[in-house]
Structure formats: C-alpha cells, structure tokens
C-alpha cells in the first residue's frame, strides 16, 4: 500500500499558519513512508471562495517548502482537485444515500430550524436535535421536492449505541451516537458540505491516512458512518493537537497574526517558520531545536508527537528565526535574502510612487520608506492623541477600522478607501479626524504616504497587527468591552443597511 496524505484548505482568506502546520505533518508522514502528498482545494463555499485566495495558499505553501505530488496546478490521476469541479460526483452520492434511506431531505426554513433548535434547548435534552422531516415517508418527501420547496439533504444517524473512533495518537475514542447531529450533506444550492465532499474525495483520491486538527474529532463519527454507508474502507485517522494562543485559546487572528503572508512580510525565513511549526507538536530524537525539513522527514515518527496544546509563541519564533539568520546564512546568502524579502523590484515598484513625491535626495528615502520595511512601528499613547477625540474615541476608531477592514475580500486601495470612509460616516466623524490616529498607528507619524495605498501595500495582516498594537498601547480591550463595542459596531452597520 502506498501511503497517501493530503491537505485540503478552503480558499476563503489569507493562508493560515494552521494550514501549513497540518500540511507539514501530512507531508512528513507521507515522505517518511515513501508516500505521496496531495493538495486539494475545498471551495464549496461559492460566496467566500476566491481564486486570489487559492493562489495565495499555494504560493504560501510553496514558500515554506511544501510541494505536492498532485494538485489543481500540477494535475494527477485523481483530479480534478478543486471540489467546485466535482459537484456531479457529490450529487450522485447524495442521491445514493437518499435511495438507500441513509439520508433524508430536510425542508425546514432557517426560521423553522431556529425554532426547533430553541425548543430542543429549552427542553434541557442532552442529545442531538431531532428533525421532523426524518420521519416522513419517501413519497411525501418526493412530493415536497417536486413542488419546488427548498431542501437540504441530511444524513441519518443512529440514536443509540457508541461509535468508537480509533486514533493513531489517542487510541480508541468513544462518542455516543445520540450526541451526533444529523449533518447536512448537500446544501439547498446543490453544493456539498465539507463532510460529504471530504469523504467522497478522500475515497476517490486513495487517501490512506488523514492527519488533521483535533477539532475534527467530534466529526469523526459522521465520516466513519458515511464510509460504512458507502461500503468503503475508511482511512486511518490521526488528530493533531491544536495550535494555541498564549492564553490557551485556539490560535486566531484576533489575538495573534495567523497569516503565513504576515510572517513572510515581517522577514521570517521560510525554513525557520517550518522548523517552528514542526516543533509545535514534535521533537527530534536528540531534542535539538533547530532542524530543516529533510532532517524532520528522516527522523519523523508519530510516536514523537506530543498531545499537549502547543503554544504559538512569537517571541520563541523570533529567537529561532534569528538563530537561522545568524548561523545558517553566509554573507552572500544574507544579502540575497534581504533583496528577495523587501528590496526586490516588484515591492519597490509598488512603494516608489508613494515615496517619490516626498524626497529631494536619496538620503531622504529611508525616512519615508521605513514604514514599508518595519514590523510594528514605535508609538506611544501620547503620540496617538488626536484633536477632537477622547482616548476611548481613538481606541474605538482603531477598533472599528480593524473590523471594517476584516470584512474586506478585495484588499486594494480603492476598497480600503471605501471601507474606512463608510466607517467614518457611521461614527459621524469628519474623515480628517477619523484618519488622524490611523496615520499614527500605521506609520508612527502624523503625516505619511497616502494611507489607503499604504495599507494595500503593507497587506492585511501587517495592517491588522499595527492597528491592534496601537489599541494595546493606549489600553488593551477587555473581553466585555470588545463584546459591547462589537454589538454597537454591528448595530451601526445594520442601521446603515436598512437606510440603504
């Protein structure tokens, strides 16, 4: 048997370090066992999936040094490797499940579903939520479908007994069937959910081992049941420990930069980032902290994975990255890496139009270009003071700007301009007053290069990091404060939509 593993990211945003983490362990397991590593793009979310995000994911994985044997760009015998191009296959298997009475059509509207859920919660029941359409006859279901009533396809799940999930790291995990919900398999638009597409694709692509985050343990019974319904052999499961923030919460962009592009933009070496992700849950036999990908593959074994929740500590990553820079690069390699990082022609070509109007001689350039080469800028609470705004108003401007920019799918100067202007209007602030603290937060100066185009060049995650840093410099947000402000921000957005 040839070992075949995969990574299957969704192209709905910036490439996440968690994707690289899972990809790394799948890659090492496959290569350590003479196997193959596959990239599959799970783009069934047609609203949020973008080609730009798909390209960023592939570029980021290649940047850290993880190349795939089969995938959407290199092809392979099990293609296509984008789920959006495999919809007929999912339709076929959803129909097969319906015909075998392993699934049923659910005609609940969103409002009706919410009511059923509320009633179930109010009853105090500790089991999965029931569904009234699981009890109707097939003839009744066919008649409703023929009438044009919208529906989703849900899987049938046993109501008693135990599902035993065998995990390579954790042994046998027992989950009661009455805790497993009747998962939607096919959405009302005909697109599959992750659960159906995942099982169908893993089977058809010959995936032998699935290494994924531990958050998927609760979904394992659904997947194993689908394999049973189809009469297929399930792959071996291995659930990796989650990457966590220093406060032990799941790693998220709200508390830590999570985009691979952020670490690339900040000047981390791809070898060092991959080294650090490997250390998150695995150790070398000699406990050495610095190792490259080939060394990790040479010594890789699942037995050396630790189940303790690994803390993503940027300070530790900084130390490791510095070690790589100082110990592994010759002077010539050092210069080459600096040029490749941010003194390359493509990056300079974007920066030059913004700084050219401000310089009279070359020695003026560093002062104006520094903000494009720095990580977090040096600011104080006093420097963030803005005429006409109280301290909490400044924090609110920064926070609302962060949320407004988070909602952008198109990261361009024009889109950023629109989002920030709209936020200023919602807050009933003149644009000049609104933008004043943003200039300081982003550049460290009251006047700098044009803000909207500057943010476009800096990128989403570095922009987010600088805004978050500015908020924390004034006064970190408490959980209660963030919740209250987010409700107020959402209310402003909702009011604007109604007015529109």
C-alpha positions in Angstrom: 0.0 0.0 0.0 1.3 3.4 -0.9 0.8 6.0 1.8 -1.2 9.0 0.5 -2.0 12.0 2.7 -3.5 15.4 1.8 -4.1 18.9 2.9 -7.4 20.5 1.9 -7.6 24.2 2.6 -10.6 26.4 1.8 -9.7 29.5 -0.3 -11.7 31.9 1.8 -9.0 34.2 3.1 -5.3 34.6 3.8 -3.2 31.3 4.1 -3.3 30.3 7.8 -0.2 29.1 9.7 -2.5 26.2 10.9 -2.8 25.1 7.3 1.0 25.0 7.0 1.2 23.1 10.3 -1.3 20.4 9.2 0.3 20.3 5.8 3.8 19.8 7.3 2.8 16.8 9.3 0.9 15.2 6.4 3.9 15.9 4.2 6.5 14.4 6.6 4.4 11.3 7.3 3.9 10.6 3.6 7.6 11.2 2.7 8.9 9.3 5.7 6.9 6.3 4.5 7.8 6.7 0.8 4.3 8.0 0.0 2.6 10.9 -1.8 1.2 14.2 -0.6 -1.8 15.7 -2.3 -3.2 19.3 -2.3 -7.0 19.6 -2.7 -8.9 22.9 -2.7 -12.2 22.7 -0.8 -14.0 25.6 -2.5 -17.6 24.5 -2.0 -18.3 27.9 -0.3 -19.0 29.7 -3.5 -19.7 33.0 -1.8 -16.4 33.3 0.1 -14.0 31.3 -2.1 -11.8 33.2 -4.4 -9.1 32.4 -7.0 -6.9 35.1 -5.3 -7.1 33.2 -2.0 -6.4 29.9 -3.7 -3.2 31.4 -5.3 -2.1 32.9 -2.0 -2.5 29.5 -0.3 -0.5 27.7 -3.0 2.2 30.4 -3.1 2.5 30.3 0.7 2.8 26.5 1.0 5.5 26.6 -1.7 7.3 29.5 0.1 7.7 27.4 3.2 8.9 24.5 1.1 5.9 22.1 1.0 5.4 20.9 -2.6 2.7 18.5 -3.5 2.7 15.5 -5.8 -0.8 16.0 -7.1 -3.0 19.1 -7.1 -5.0 21.6 -9.1 -2.0 23.2 -10.7 0.2 20.1 -11.3 -2.6 17.6 -12.1 -2.6 13.9 -11.3 -4.6 10.7 -11.8 -7.4 11.6 -9.3 -8.4 15.0 -10.5 -10.0 17.4 -10.6 -8.5 18.7 -7.4 -11.0 21.5 -6.8 -14.2 20.5 -5.2 -16.2 23.0 -7.2 -15.3 21.0 -10.3 -16.6 17.7 -8.8 -20.2 18.7 -8.0 -21.7 15.9 -10.2 -19.9 13.3 -8.1 -21.3 14.6 -4.8 -24.8 14.8 -6.3 -24.5 11.2 -7.3 -23.5 10.0 -3.9 -26.1 12.2 -2.1 -28.8 10.5 -4.3 -27.3 7.1 -3.5 -27.7 7.8 0.3 -31.2 9.0 -0.2 -32.1 5.9 -2.2 -30.7 3.7 0.5 -32.5 5.6 3.2 -29.2 6.6 4.8 -30.2 10.3 4.3 -33.4 12.4 4.1 -34.5 15.7 2.7 -35.0 18.4 5.3 -37.4 21.2 4.3 -37.1 23.3 7.4 -36.6 27.0 6.6 -33.9 28.9 8.6 -36.6 30.4 10.8 -38.2 27.0 11.4 -34.8 25.4 12.1 -34.0 28.1 14.7 -37.4 27.4 16.4 -36.8 23.7 16.5 -33.3 24.3 18.0 -34.7 26.7 20.6 -37.4 24.3 21.7 -34.8 21.5 21.9 -32.5 23.6 24.1 -35.4 24.7 26.3 -36.4 21.1 26.9 -33.0 20.5 28.5 -32.3 17.5 26.4 -28.7 16.4 26.3 -28.9 14.6 23.0 -28.6 15.8 19.4 -31.5 17.8 18.0 -34.4 15.8 16.4 -35.7 16.7 12.9 -39.4 16.4 12.0 -38.6 15.5 8.3 -36.6 12.4 9.3 -39.9 10.7 10.0 -41.9 11.5 6.8 -42.2 8.8 4.0 -40.2 8.9 0.9 -43.3 9.6 -1.2 -44.1 12.6 1.0 -40.5 13.8 0.6 -40.6 13.3 -3.2 -43.9 15.3 -3.4 -42.5 18.2 -1.4 -39.3 18.3 -3.6 -41.4 18.1 -6.8 -43.4 21.1 -5.6 -40.3 23.2 -5.6 -39.9 23.5 -1.8 -36.2 24.2 -1.0 -34.4 21.5 1.0 -31.1 20.3 2.2 -30.0 16.6 2.4 -29.2 15.4 5.9 -27.6 12.1 6.9 -29.4 9.6 9.2 -27.6 8.9 12.5 -28.2 6.1 15.0 -29.9 7.3 18.2 -28.3 4.7 20.5 -25.0 2.9 20.9 -21.4 4.1 20.8 -19.1 5.0 17.9 -15.5 4.0 18.5 -13.0 6.2 16.7 -9.6 4.8 16.5 -6.9 7.5 16.5 -3.2 6.8 15.9 -2.2 9.2 18.7 -5.1 8.9 21.2 -6.1 5.2 20.8 -9.9 4.5 20.9 -12.2 7.4 21.5 -15.8 6.6 22.3 -18.6 9.0 21.3 -22.3 8.3 21.9 -24.4 8.3 18.8 -27.1 10.3 20.4 -24.6 13.2 20.6 -24.1 13.2 16.9 -26.3 15.6 14.9 -27.9 14.7 11.6 -25.4 16.6 9.5 -26.3 18.5 6.3 -24.6 16.8 3.4 -25.9 18.7 0.5 -26.9 22.4 0.8 -30.0 23.9 -0.8 -27.9 25.2 -3.7 -26.8 21.7 -4.5 -23.3 22.1 -3.2 -21.9 19.6 -0.7 -20.9 20.4 2.8 -17.3 19.6 4.0 -18.5 16.3 5.4 -19.8 14.7 2.3 -17.2 16.1 -0.1 -14.4 15.2 2.3 -15.4 11.5 2.5 -16.1 11.2 -1.2 -12.8 12.9 -2.2 -10.7 11.0 0.3 -12.0 7.7 -1.1 -11.7 8.6 -4.7 -8.2 10.1 -4.2 -7.0 7.0 -2.4 -6.1 8.8 0.8 -4.8 6.3 3.3 -4.1 8.5 6.3 -5.9 11.7 7.4 -3.8 13.9 9.8 -6.0 16.8 10.9 -6.6 19.1 13.8 -8.2 17.7 17.0 -11.2 20.0 16.5 -12.4 17.4 13.9 -12.6 14.6 16.5 -16.3 15.3 17.1 -17.0 15.0 13.3 -15.2 11.6 13.0 -18.4 9.5 13.8 -20.2 11.2 10.9 -17.4 10.5 8.5 -16.9 6.9 9.6 -20.7 6.4 9.3 -20.6 7.7 5.7 -17.8 5.3 4.9 -19.9 2.5 6.3 -23.0 3.6 4.3 -21.0 3.6 1.1 -19.2 0.3 1.9 -15.8 1.9 1.6 -12.7 1.4 3.8 -12.0 4.4 5.9 -8.6 6.0 6.1 -6.6 5.8 9.3 -7.2 8.9 11.5 -4.7 11.0 13.4 -5.9 14.2 15.2 -3.1 16.7 15.8 -3.1 19.0 18.8 -4.4 22.5 18.1 -2.1 25.5 17.9 -3.0 27.8 20.8 -2.6 31.4 21.8 -0.6 32.1 25.0 -3.9 32.2 26.9 -4.5 28.6 25.7 -7.4 29.6 23.4 -7.4 28.3 19.8 -4.9 30.3 17.7 -6.9 33.0 16.0 -6.2 36.3 14.2 -8.0 38.2 17.0 -5.1 37.5 19.3 -2.1 36.5 17.1 -1.1 37.1 13.5 -2.1 33.9 11.8 -1.4 34.5 8.1 1.7 32.9 6.5 1.9 36.1 4.4 2.3 38.1 7.6 5.4 36.1 8.6 6.8 36.3 5.1 6.2 40.1 5.1 7.8 40.5 8.5 11.0 38.9 7.3 10.9 35.4 8.8 12.8 32.7 6.9 10.6 30.0 5.5 12.9 27.4 6.9 12.6 28.9 10.4 8.8 29.1 10.3 8.6 25.5 9.1 11.1 24.5 11.8 9.0 26.2 14.4 5.7 24.7 13.2 7.4 21.3 13.4 8.5 21.9 17.0 4.9 22.8 17.9 3.9 19.2 18.4 7.0 17.1 17.5 10.6 16.7 18.7 13.8 15.3 17.3 15.2 12.2 18.9 18.1 14.2 20.3 15.8 17.1 21.3 17.6 19.6 19.1 15.5 22.6 18.4 16.9 23.6 15.0 16.3 21.3 12.1 15.3 21.5 8.4 12.6 19.7 6.5 14.7 16.9 5.2 16.0 16.2 8.8 12.5 16.2 10.1 11.4 13.7 7.4 14.5 11.5 8.2 13.6 11.2 11.8 9.8 11.5 11.6 7.5 9.2 13.6 4.1 9.8 15.0 5.3 8.4 18.4 7.2 11.7 18.9 4.1 13.9 18.6 3.1 15.4 21.9 -0.6 15.9 22.7 -0.1 18.9 24.9 -1.6 22.0 23.5 1.3 23.7 21.7 1.6 27.5 22.4 2.3 29.6 19.4 4.9 32.0 21.0 6.1 34.7 18.6 9.0 35.5 20.9 10.2 31.9 20.6 9.8 32.1 16.8 11.8 35.3 16.8 14.6 33.6 18.6 14.6 30.6 16.3 14.4 32.8 13.2 17.4 34.8 14.5 19.3 31.6 15.0 18.7 30.6 11.4 19.8 34.0 10.1 23.0 34.1 12.2 24.0 30.5 11.9 22.8 29.3 8.6 23.4 32.1 6.1 26.6 33.2 4.6 27.1 37.0 3.9 26.2 36.5 0.3 23.1 34.4 1.2 22.2 37.1 3.8 22.3 39.8 1.1 20.3 37.7 -1.3 17.6 37.0 1.2 17.3 40.7 2.1 16.9 41.6 -1.5 14.3 38.9 -2.1 12.4 39.9 1.1 11.7 43.6 0.5 14.3 45.2 -1.8 13.1 43.3 -4.8 11.9 45.1 -7.9 8.2 44.2 -7.5 7.9 45.5 -4.0 9.9 48.7 -4.7 7.8 49.3 -7.8 4.7 49.5 -5.6 6.4 51.7 -2.9 8.2 54.2 -5.2 5.0 56.1 -6.4 4.1 56.8 -2.8 7.5 58.0 -1.6 8.8 59.7 -4.7 6.8 62.9 -4.2 8.4 63.3 -0.7 12.1 63.1 -1.5 14.6 65.6 -2.8 17.7 63.4 -2.4 18.4 59.7 -1.9 19.2 60.2 1.7 15.6 61.2 2.3 14.4 57.8 1.2 15.0 55.8 4.4 12.8 58.1 6.5 9.8 57.8 4.1 10.3 54.1 3.2 10.9 52.8 6.7 7.3 52.1 7.4 7.2 49.6 4.5 10.2 47.7 5.9 9.3 47.8 9.6 7.1 45.4 11.6 5.4 47.1 14.4 6.1 50.9 14.5 7.3 52.7 17.6 4.3 54.6 19.1 3.1 55.8 22.5 -0.3 56.6 23.9 0.6 60.3 23.8 1.5 60.1 20.1 -1.9 58.6 19.4 -3.7 61.5 20.9 -5.9 63.2 18.3 -7.5 66.6 18.4 -11.3 66.3 18.8 -11.2 62.7 20.1 -11.1 61.4 23.6 -8.8 58.5 24.4 -11.7 55.9 24.2 -12.8 57.6 20.9 -9.3 56.9 19.5 -9.5 53.3 20.6 -12.9 53.0 19.1 -11.8 54.4 15.7 -8.9 51.9 15.7 -11.1 49.0 16.7 -13.9 49.9 14.2 -11.4 50.3 11.5 -10.0 46.9 12.3 -13.4 45.3 12.0 -14.2 47.2 8.8 -11.0 46.0 7.1 -11.5 42.5 8.4 -14.7 42.3 6.3 -12.9 43.2 3.0 -12.5 40.4 0.5 -10.8 42.8 -2.0 -7.6 44.2 -0.5 -7.0 47.2 -2.7 -6.5 50.9 -2.0 -9.9 51.6 -3.5 -11.7 49.0 -1.3 -9.9 50.2 1.8 -10.8 53.8 1.0 -14.5 52.8 0.7 -14.5 50.8 3.9 -12.8 53.5 6.1 -14.8 56.3 4.6 -18.0 54.4 5.4 -16.8 53.7 8.9 -16.1 57.4 9.5 -19.6 58.3 8.3 -21.2 55.7 10.6 -19.3 57.2 13.5 -20.4 60.6 12.4 -16.7 61.8 12.3 -15.1 64.0 9.7 -12.7 61.9 7.6 -9.7 64.0 8.6 -10.4 63.5 12.3 -11.1 59.8 11.8 -7.9 59.1 9.8 -5.6 61.0 12.2 -5.0 58.1 14.7 -4.8 55.7 11.8 -1.8 57.5 10.3 0.0 57.3 13.6 -0.9 53.6 14.2 0.3 52.6 10.7 3.3 54.9 10.1 4.2 56.3 13.6 3.9 59.8 12.1 1.1 62.4 11.8 1.8 62.7 8.1 3.0 59.9 5.8 2.4 58.3 2.4 -1.2 58.1 1.2 -2.9 55.9 3.8 -5.2 53.7 1.7 -2.5 52.7 -0.8 0.0 52.3 2.0 -2.3 49.8 3.7 -2.8 48.0 0.4 1.0 47.5 0.1 1.5 46.5 3.7 -1.1 43.8 3.4 -4.0 42.7 5.5 -2.1 41.0 8.4 0.5 43.7 9.0 -2.2 46.3 8.9 -4.2 44.3 11.4 -1.1 43.9 13.7 -0.3 47.6 13.7 -3.9 48.6 14.5 -4.1 46.0 17.3 -0.8 47.2 18.6 -2.0 50.8 18.7 -5.1 49.8 20.7 -3.0 47.9 23.2 -0.5 50.8 23.5 -3.3 53.0 24.7 -5.2 50.4 26.7 -5.9 46.7 25.9 -9.5 45.9 25.3 -11.2 43.6 27.9 -13.4 40.8 26.7 -16.6 42.6 27.9 -15.6 45.8 26.2 -14.9 44.1 22.9 -18.2 42.3 23.1 -20.1 45.6 23.8 -18.3 47.5 21.1 -18.8 44.8 18.5 -22.5 44.9 19.2 -22.5 48.7 18.8 -20.5 48.4 15.6 -22.8 45.7 14.1 -25.8 47.9 15.0 -24.3 50.8 13.1 -23.8 48.5 10.1 -27.3 47.1 10.3 -28.8 50.6 10.6 -26.8 51.7 7.5 -28.1 48.7 5.5 -31.7 49.4 6.4 -31.3 53.1 5.4 -29.7 52.0 2.1 
